[in-house]
Amino acid sequence: MVSFLIFFPLVGVLLIAFLPKDREENAKWIAAATAAIILALAIGLFAAYDRTDAGYQWIDELTWIDSDVAEFTLKYAVGLDGLSLPLVSLTAFLSLVAVLISWRIDLRPKEYFAWLLVLEMSLLGVFSSLDFVLFFIFWEIELIPMFFLITIWGSGNRVYSAWKYVLFTFFGSAFMLIGILTLGLSEGTFDIRELSQIGEISGAILPAGAIFGLIITAFMIKLPVVPMHTWLPDAHTDAPTAVSVILAGVLLKMGGYGILRMSLTIMPDVAKDASVYLAALAAFSIIYGAVMTLVQTDLKRLIAYSSVSHMGYVLLGASAVGVVGLQGASMQMFTHGLITGMLFVLVGMVYDRAHTREIGELSGLAQRMPFIAVMMVIAGLASLGLPATAGFVSEITVFLGTFEKHEALTIVGVIGIAFAAGYILWTIQRVFWGELDERWSDLTDANAWWERVPLLAMAFLILAIGIYPNVIMELIETGVIPISERLT
């Protein structure tokens, strides 16, 4: 079942590839149908998951390479647990959103929608892999569609931004590969489940701390953690709207997921020793990202820097190495994906109509775009952590989980919320309220179904999870309990 979920996007890719030239506009319908089927499957798995079992379910497994000479085994092994299933569901949902908000793409639509589906496949593979080498392969595949989507359909300095993203990720991947090979060859397995049970690492050519550092570097670049974050604002600024939604909503979570799944689970002793350093990096990222957000004049760069700040809460929760902190970190990944994905959709709609993202040039847009304005208020208030929204649930859980272990650094994290309130409310007030500039008197609201449906769905989930978070929290708990047990 999980294998079908991962590779079904390739069916859509093949169907799109065989479309004749005079029917290439149908690529969007094939992509939408494919993404919708994947989302339906993910929802089915979400509903069917046994929440009394803190372990992997729906495992597909076969031996890929078995070397008696080198004494190691590679497996094709995929499965889902309470940590990965929410992220798989988020990927499926935002992939459909990305297809819908790309409905008017007319530049090489066959290639565009095919790359979106390849990107979805790679992300589903990352979150489902139970073999470290398989995880790495899916991790690297993701670079290919991202590069082409930014360079061909992006704007501004898109080639520079795409190469910067690729080179930063390659840099981290090189370190991760060294760590993976050192760890797997020393233990004779790359199976994540087996590696999580080995206890103290022995016989490796590198000490456990060095292996931990090599692997977590790749995850911190992808998260991203300051000072390894500079690729993110550039990539967001020049990427098309749909790619920004996937980038902020899902790709950043690859880093957080890797930290929880690999770094903390496989090397718990080193993780505990590094806990305070991880918390310090998290607090610095939260404040630095928030301060940089305050000085941005471009709407996309503003949301990009806010993501740097908000992903710091993921690292802060992880640094607590306890159940509540890990729950908060996992919840933050899920809720941030929904909230920031919605913000990028809205910014994209404003840009499509006004042809500018400069905050200083926009004013009074609520008079012409009341629906977009209401959606922006919902997403903005969720981003700053207003109670009864999904953002509040994740952030308060992080603070509750980390306060006892890192009291001072948690207080620093709380200060970041005050900054968030400042830049979110200031931005909304300037862009949507005030006197309407006559330049924007002819702007239209989001009236098409493919614009309203994704926004209404995201708004519903943000509010529903804020009011009744247990629907996600109890699932995440089954995924983080085994990690917490390793860390105690």
TITITI-213574 format. One record per residue (C-alpha): residue in one letter; x, y, z; residue number from 1. Coordinates in nm, 3 decimals, m for minus. Layout:
 code      c1      c2      c3 pos
    A       X       Y       Z NUM
...
// end
This chain:
 code      c1      c2      c3 pos
    M   0.000   0.000   0.000   1
    V   0.275   0.249   0.094   2
    S   0.475   0.163  m0.219   3
    F   0.167   0.229  m0.431   4
    L   0.125   0.565  m0.256   5
    I   0.487   0.662  m0.323   6
    F   0.508   0.565  m0.688   7
    F   0.156   0.642  m0.809   8
    P   0.261   0.997  m0.911   9
    L   0.475   0.835  m1.182  10
    V   0.154   0.704  m1.341  11
    G   0.043   1.063  m1.381  12
    V   0.385   1.154  m1.520  13
    L   0.357   0.884  m1.787  14
    L   0.005   0.989  m1.883  15
    I   0.118   1.350  m1.916  16
    A   0.422   1.246  m2.122  17
    F   0.203   1.080  m2.386  18
    L  m0.031   1.377  m2.427  19
    P  m0.020   1.511  m2.783  20
    K   0.095   1.868  m2.835  21
    D  m0.253   1.998  m2.914  22
    R  m0.393   1.858  m2.586  23
    E  m0.115   1.954  m2.345  24
    E  m0.355   2.177  m2.149  25
    N  m0.504   1.851  m2.016  26
    A  m0.184   1.797  m1.817  27
    K  m0.332   1.997  m1.530  28
    W  m0.637   1.769  m1.514  29
    I  m0.419   1.456  m1.509  30
    A  m0.197   1.608  m1.238  31
    A  m0.499   1.713  m1.033  32
    A  m0.661   1.369  m1.061  33
    T  m0.335   1.197  m0.968  34
    A  m0.275   1.425  m0.668  35
    A  m0.637   1.383  m0.557  36
    I  m0.608   1.002  m0.564  37
    I  m0.288   1.020  m0.359  38
    L  m0.457   1.249  m0.107  39
    A  m0.754   1.011  m0.082  40
    L  m0.515   0.722  m0.014  41
    A  m0.329   0.925   0.249  42
    I  m0.656   1.017   0.421  43
    G  m0.754   0.650   0.417  44
    L  m0.426   0.551   0.581  45
    F  m0.463   0.833   0.833  46
    A  m0.808   0.705   0.931  47
    A  m0.704   0.338   0.935  48
    Y  m0.384   0.382   1.137  49
    D  m0.389   0.183   1.461  50
    R  m0.320   0.445   1.726  51
    T  m0.270   0.182   1.997  52
    D   0.043   0.056   1.821  53
    A   0.351   0.277   1.858  54
    G   0.533   0.134   1.559  55
    Y   0.550   0.110   1.181  56
    Q   0.249  m0.011   0.987  57
    W   0.188  m0.117   0.624  58
    I   0.551  m0.220   0.580  59
    D   0.668  m0.317   0.229  60
    E   1.008  m0.481   0.240  61
    L   1.249  m0.678   0.022  62
    T   1.623  m0.727   0.014  63
    W   1.785  m0.507  m0.245  64
    I   2.158  m0.585  m0.206  65
    D   2.305  m0.849   0.025  66
    S   2.685  m0.843   0.031  67
    D   2.860  m1.124   0.216  68
    V   3.200  m0.981   0.125  69
    A   3.144  m0.635   0.269  70
    E   2.896  m0.770   0.528  71
    F   2.613  m0.528   0.474  72
    T   2.256  m0.540   0.347  73
    L   2.054  m0.281   0.161  74
    K   1.677  m0.308   0.165  75
    Y   1.386  m0.156  m0.013  76
    A   1.180  m0.097   0.300  77
    V   0.899   0.154   0.344  78
    G   0.634   0.200   0.610  79
    L   0.454   0.462   0.815  80
    D   0.424   0.546   1.183  81
    G   0.283   0.833   1.387  82
    L   0.576   1.058   1.298  83
    S   0.580   1.004   0.922  84
    L   0.208   0.963   0.846  85
    P   0.114   1.327   0.927  86
    L   0.393   1.448   0.699  87
    V   0.288   1.212   0.421  88
    S  m0.068   1.345   0.454  89
    L   0.061   1.703   0.450  90
    T   0.265   1.628   0.136  91
    A  m0.037   1.481  m0.040  92
    F  m0.258   1.774   0.055  93
    L  m0.016   2.052  m0.040  94
    S   0.075   1.876  m0.366  95
    L  m0.290   1.894  m0.472  96
    V  m0.300   2.259  m0.362  97
    A   0.012   2.325  m0.571  98
    V  m0.151   2.174  m0.878  99
    L  m0.473   2.373  m0.833 100
    I  m0.306   2.711  m0.785 101
    S  m0.102   2.643  m1.101 102
    W  m0.419   2.615  m1.310 103
    R  m0.325   2.903  m1.540 104
    I   0.027   2.782  m1.618 105
    D   0.068   2.802  m1.996 106
    L   0.446   2.778  m2.034 107
    R   0.535   2.414  m2.112 108
    P   0.250   2.279  m1.896 109
    K   0.333   1.913  m1.962 110
    E   0.681   1.950  m1.815 111
    Y   0.562   2.170  m1.529 112
    F   0.296   1.933  m1.397 113
    A   0.516   1.628  m1.456 114
    W   0.792   1.782  m1.243 115
    L   0.540   1.862  m0.969 116
    L   0.438   1.495  m0.957 117
    V   0.802   1.377  m0.953 118
    L   0.862   1.616  m0.664 119
    E   0.564   1.470  m0.478 120
    M   0.696   1.116  m0.534 121
    S   1.038   1.200  m0.393 122
    L   0.891   1.366  m0.083 123
    L   0.660   1.074  m0.011 124
    G   0.963   0.847  m0.042 125
    V   1.168   1.050   0.205 126
    F   0.901   1.031   0.475 127
    S   0.828   0.660   0.416 128
    S   1.178   0.512   0.385 129
    L   1.293   0.264   0.648 130
    D   1.639   0.216   0.497 131
    F   1.894   0.494   0.534 132
    V   2.033   0.454   0.180 133
    L   1.682   0.453   0.032 134
    F   1.609   0.765   0.236 135
    F   1.920   0.929   0.089 136
    I   1.820   0.837  m0.268 137
    F   1.477   0.998  m0.234 138
    W   1.643   1.295  m0.059 139
    E   1.862   1.352  m0.365 140
    I   1.590   1.290  m0.627 141
    E   1.400   1.588  m0.486 142
    L   1.673   1.822  m0.613 143
    I   1.603   1.748  m0.980 144
    P   1.242   1.869  m1.006 145
    M   1.313   2.162  m0.773 146
    F   1.599   2.281  m0.994 147
    F   1.394   2.275  m1.313 148
    L   1.080   2.419  m1.155 149
    I   1.273   2.722  m1.029 150
    T   1.498   2.778  m1.332 151
    I   1.222   2.745  m1.597 152
    W   0.910   2.878  m1.426 153
    G   1.064   3.105  m1.164 154
    S   1.124   3.479  m1.183 155
    G   1.399   3.725  m1.104 156
    N   1.743   3.576  m1.053 157
    R   1.600   3.224  m1.076 158
    V   1.906   3.041  m1.211 159
    Y   2.126   3.176  m0.931 160
    S   1.865   3.086  m0.668 161
    A   1.817   2.734  m0.805 162
    W   2.189   2.664  m0.812 163
    K   2.231   2.807  m0.464 164
    Y   1.960   2.572  m0.335 165
    V   2.118   2.273  m0.511 166
    L   2.472   2.349  m0.393 167
    F   2.369   2.404  m0.031 168
    T   2.177   2.076  m0.033 169
    F   2.462   1.891  m0.207 170
    F   2.704   2.025   0.053 171
    G   2.491   1.886   0.333 172
    S   2.425   1.562   0.146 173
    A   2.798   1.497   0.109 174
    F   2.838   1.512   0.487 175
    M   2.530   1.296   0.537 176
    L   2.653   1.032   0.294 177
    I   2.984   1.003   0.478 178
    G   2.796   0.961   0.804 179
    I   2.554   0.707   0.656 180
    L   2.831   0.492   0.508 181
    T   3.041   0.506   0.823 182
    L   2.745   0.413   1.041 183
    G   2.594   0.148   0.814 184
    L   2.916  m0.032   0.725 185
    S   3.031  m0.042   1.087 186
    E   2.701  m0.195   1.200 187
    G   2.639  m0.413   0.894 188
    T   2.298  m0.263   0.820 189
    F   2.134   0.051   0.688 190
    D   1.791  m0.046   0.818 191
    I   1.664   0.244   1.029 192
    R   1.474   0.009   1.259 193
    E   1.784  m0.199   1.329 194
    L   2.011   0.103   1.368 195
    S   1.773   0.246   1.628 196
    Q   1.832  m0.062   1.843 197
    I   2.212  m0.087   1.831 198
    G   2.284   0.113   2.144 199
    E   2.636   0.254   2.161 200
    I   2.812   0.278   1.825 201
    S   3.134   0.076   1.825 202
    G   3.384  m0.028   1.561 203
    A   3.328   0.275   1.337 204
    I   3.627   0.459   1.193 205
    L   3.480   0.784   1.327 206
    P   3.358   0.856   1.680 207
    A   2.982   0.869   1.737 208
    G   2.992   1.245   1.788 209
    A   3.152   1.300   1.448 210
    I   2.895   1.076   1.276 211
    F   2.616   1.264   1.453 212
    G   2.762   1.597   1.340 213
    L   2.800   1.486   0.979 214
    I   2.443   1.363   0.949 215
    I   2.270   1.642   1.139 216
    T   2.450   1.907   0.932 217
    A   2.249   1.805   0.626 218
    F   1.926   1.823   0.823 219
    M   2.005   2.164   0.971 220
    I   2.080   2.305   0.625 221
    K   1.743   2.183   0.500 222
    L   1.549   2.296   0.811 223
    P   1.722   2.558   0.784 224
    V   1.915   2.670   1.092 225
    V   2.104   2.999   1.102 226
    P   2.371   3.050   0.964 227
    M   2.296   2.778   0.706 228
    H   1.972   2.944   0.594 229
    T   2.075   3.189   0.322 230
    W   1.954   2.970   0.035 231
    L   1.594   2.989   0.158 232
    P   1.500   3.357   0.100 233
    D   1.652   3.350  m0.249 234
    A   1.480   3.025  m0.346 235
    H   1.143   3.149  m0.219 236
    T   1.172   3.488  m0.385 237
    D   1.242   3.350  m0.731 238
    A   1.037   3.027  m0.723 239
    P   0.686   3.010  m0.871 240
    T   0.406   3.024  m0.615 241
    A   0.329   2.651  m0.618 242
    V   0.695   2.565  m0.562 243
    S   0.714   2.810  m0.270 244
    V   0.413   2.633  m0.118 245
    I   0.586   2.294  m0.143 246
    L   0.922   2.436  m0.037 247
    A   0.791   2.600   0.280 248
    G   0.517   2.348   0.348 249
    V   0.704   2.022   0.299 250
    L   1.070   2.047   0.195 251
    L   1.182   2.223   0.513 252
    K   1.020   1.943   0.712 253
    M   1.265   1.696   0.560 254
    G   1.525   1.852   0.788 255
    G   1.312   1.834   1.100 256
    Y   1.200   1.480   1.021 257
    G   1.561   1.372   0.967 258
    I   1.667   1.515   1.304 259
    L   1.391   1.329   1.488 260
    R   1.403   1.005   1.288 261
    M   1.777   0.968   1.236 262
    S   1.986   1.187   1.463 263
    L   1.789   1.154   1.787 264
    T   1.673   0.796   1.740 265
    I   1.992   0.632   1.614 266
    M   2.241   0.826   1.829 267
    P   2.046   0.916   2.145 268
    D   2.347   0.946   2.375 269
    V   2.517   1.200   2.151 270
    A   2.186   1.382   2.106 271
    K   2.144   1.421   2.482 272
    D   2.497   1.556   2.516 273
    A   2.431   1.803   2.232 274
    S   2.091   1.906   2.366 275
    V   2.188   2.246   2.503 276
    Y   2.382   2.336   2.186 277
    L   2.084   2.245   1.970 278
    A   1.858   2.457   2.192 279
    A   2.097   2.753   2.165 280
    L   2.104   2.725   1.784 281
    A   1.724   2.704   1.784 282
    A   1.684   3.015   2.000 283
    F   1.929   3.209   1.785 284
    S   1.744   3.105   1.467 285
    I   1.410   3.209   1.616 286
    I   1.527   3.558   1.709 287
    Y   1.749   3.617   1.407 288
    G   1.477   3.502   1.168 289
    A   1.220   3.722   1.342 290
    V   1.441   4.031   1.336 291
    M   1.524   3.980   0.969 292
    T   1.155   3.938   0.894 293
    L   1.081   4.278   1.045 294
    V   1.305   4.457   0.795 295
    Q   1.183   4.287   0.478 296
    T   1.001   4.489   0.213 297
    D   0.913   4.198  m0.020 298
    L   0.616   3.982   0.087 299
    K   0.780   3.657  m0.022 300
    R   1.108   3.729   0.153 301
    L   0.913   3.829   0.463 302
    I   0.739   3.491   0.479 303
    A   1.066   3.314   0.395 304
    Y   1.247   3.470   0.690 305
    S   0.949   3.401   0.913 306
    S   0.992   3.034   0.819 307
    V   1.352   3.047   0.941 308
    S   1.219   3.173   1.273 309
    H   0.931   2.927   1.297 310
    M   1.141   2.624   1.205 311
    G   1.363   2.716   1.498 312
    Y   1.076   2.596   1.718 313
    V   1.111   2.251   1.562 314
    L   1.476   2.234   1.668 315
    L   1.391   2.379   2.009 316
    G   1.130   2.110   2.072 317
    A   1.366   1.838   1.951 318
    S   1.640   1.962   2.184 319
    A   1.419   1.887   2.486 320
    V   1.457   1.512   2.413 321
    G   1.124   1.442   2.587 322
    V   0.781   1.329   2.471 323
    V   0.611   1.669   2.496 324
    G   0.895   1.857   2.327 325
    L   0.912   1.602   2.046 326
    Q   0.535   1.622   2.006 327
    G   0.561   1.998   1.980 328
    A   0.839   1.974   1.722 329
    S   0.638   1.729   1.511 330
    M   0.322   1.934   1.547 331
    Q   0.509   2.250   1.448 332
    M   0.624   2.084   1.127 333
    F   0.266   1.993   1.037 334
    T   0.099   2.320   1.132 335
    H   0.373   2.538   0.983 336
    G   0.326   2.352   0.654 337
    L  m0.043   2.441   0.647 338
    I  m0.006   2.801   0.764 339
    T   0.295   2.906   0.559 340
    G   0.168   2.719   0.257 341
    M  m0.150   2.925   0.281 342
    L   0.047   3.249   0.318 343
    F   0.245   3.178   0.002 344
    V  m0.073   3.096  m0.190 345
    L  m0.217   3.433  m0.086 346
    V   0.098   3.627  m0.168 347
    G   0.104   3.458  m0.507 348
    M  m0.254   3.568  m0.573 349
    V  m0.173   3.926  m0.478 350
    Y   0.134   3.924  m0.702 351
    D  m0.058   3.778  m0.998 352
    R  m0.299   4.071  m0.978 353
    A  m0.082   4.364  m0.867 354
    H   0.246   4.246  m1.027 355
    T   0.441   4.361  m0.724 356
    R   0.527   4.217  m0.384 357
    E   0.668   4.540  m0.240 358
    I   0.484   4.613   0.085 359
    G   0.537   4.988   0.048 360
    E   0.350   4.995  m0.284 361
    L   0.043   4.804  m0.161 362
    S  m0.239   4.959   0.039 363
    G  m0.611   4.913   0.095 364
    L  m0.638   4.588  m0.101 365
    A  m0.914   4.457   0.126 366
    Q  m1.155   4.687  m0.054 367
    R  m1.089   4.506  m0.381 368
    M  m0.999   4.161  m0.242 369
    P  m1.219   4.094   0.062 370
    F  m1.194   3.715   0.035 371
    I  m0.814   3.720   0.006 372
    A  m0.798   3.968   0.295 373
    V  m1.004   3.743   0.525 374
    M  m0.791   3.441   0.435 375
    M  m0.475   3.643   0.501 376
    V  m0.604   3.742   0.845 377
    I  m0.674   3.376   0.932 378
    A  m0.333   3.260   0.812 379
    G  m0.154   3.556   0.971 380
    L  m0.316   3.511   1.312 381
    A  m0.235   3.139   1.300 382
    S   0.126   3.221   1.213 383
    L   0.165   3.442   1.520 384
    G   0.012   3.168   1.738 385
    L  m0.332   3.302   1.822 386
    P  m0.529   3.062   2.048 387
    A  m0.786   2.845   1.865 388
    T  m0.554   2.820   1.565 389
    A  m0.314   2.540   1.475 390
    G  m0.011   2.764   1.527 391
    F  m0.092   2.813   1.895 392
    V  m0.120   2.440   1.962 393
    S   0.221   2.356   1.822 394
    E   0.407   2.648   1.978 395
    I   0.260   2.607   2.326 396
    T   0.344   2.236   2.314 397
    V   0.704   2.319   2.225 398
    F   0.729   2.564   2.515 399
    L   0.573   2.320   2.762 400
    G   0.812   2.049   2.652 401
    T   1.130   2.256   2.665 402
    F   1.081   2.496   2.957 403
    E   1.192   2.257   3.229 404
    K   1.508   2.153   3.043 405
    H   1.607   2.482   2.876 406
    E   1.430   2.751   3.075 407
    A   1.622   3.058   2.956 408
    L   1.633   2.950   2.592 409
    T   1.260   2.875   2.598 410
    I   1.195   3.229   2.718 411
    V   1.399   3.353   2.420 412
    G   1.174   3.143   2.199 413
    V   0.864   3.299   2.354 414
    I   1.003   3.645   2.272 415
    G   1.004   3.537   1.909 416
    I   0.624   3.521   1.926 417
    A   0.614   3.890   2.011 418
    F   0.823   3.967   1.703 419
    A   0.589   3.750   1.495 420
    A   0.287   3.949   1.614 421
    G   0.467   4.268   1.512 422
    Y   0.562   4.173   1.158 423
    I   0.240   3.986   1.078 424
    L  m0.002   4.253   1.200 425
    W   0.210   4.533   1.052 426
    T   0.216   4.364   0.712 427
    I  m0.156   4.288   0.703 428
    Q  m0.243   4.642   0.812 429
    R  m0.023   4.805   0.547 430
    V  m0.116   4.580   0.257 431
    F  m0.489   4.528   0.309 432
    W  m0.608   4.828   0.510 433
    G  m0.560   5.197   0.478 434
    E  m0.649   5.412   0.181 435
    L  m0.685   5.231  m0.150 436
    D  m0.428   5.343  m0.405 437
    E  m0.597   5.424  m0.737 438
    R  m0.351   5.189  m0.910 439
    W  m0.530   4.897  m0.748 440
    S  m0.888   5.007  m0.815 441
    D  m0.929   4.748  m1.092 442
    L  m0.793   4.447  m0.901 443
    T  m1.016   4.143  m0.868 444
    D  m1.069   3.902  m0.580 445
    A  m1.007   3.526  m0.581 446
    N  m1.325   3.416  m0.756 447
    A  m1.224   3.099  m0.943 448
    W  m1.301   2.763  m0.781 449
    W  m0.939   2.652  m0.808 450
    E  m0.840   2.957  m0.603 451
    R  m1.110   2.944  m0.336 452
    V  m1.123   2.570  m0.270 453
    P  m0.756   2.533  m0.162 454
    L  m0.777   2.842   0.059 455
    L  m1.100   2.734   0.227 456
    A  m0.960   2.385   0.284 457
    M  m0.642   2.520   0.445 458
    A  m0.836   2.768   0.657 459
    F  m1.068   2.490   0.774 460
    L  m0.777   2.266   0.876 461
    I  m0.595   2.550   1.055 462
    L  m0.903   2.629   1.263 463
    A  m1.014   2.268   1.312 464
    I  m0.674   2.159   1.443 465
    G  m0.660   2.467   1.663 466
    I  m0.995   2.380   1.819 467
    Y  m0.948   2.001   1.834 468
    P  m0.575   1.922   1.807 469
    N  m0.605   1.571   1.948 470
    V  m0.690   1.433   1.604 471
    I  m0.324   1.493   1.513 472
    M  m0.161   1.492   1.856 473
    E  m0.259   1.139   1.950 474
    L  m0.119   1.010   1.621 475
    I   0.207   1.199   1.664 476
    E   0.239   1.069   2.019 477
    T   0.260   0.711   1.892 478
    G   0.550   0.817   1.671 479
    V   0.754   1.011   1.926 480
    I   0.715   0.775   2.223 481
    P   0.971   0.524   2.082 482
    I   1.212   0.813   2.018 483
    S   1.167   0.945   2.370 484
    E   1.224   0.600   2.516 485
    R   1.557   0.586   2.334 486
    L   1.653   0.922   2.482 487
    T   1.572   0.832   2.844 488
// end
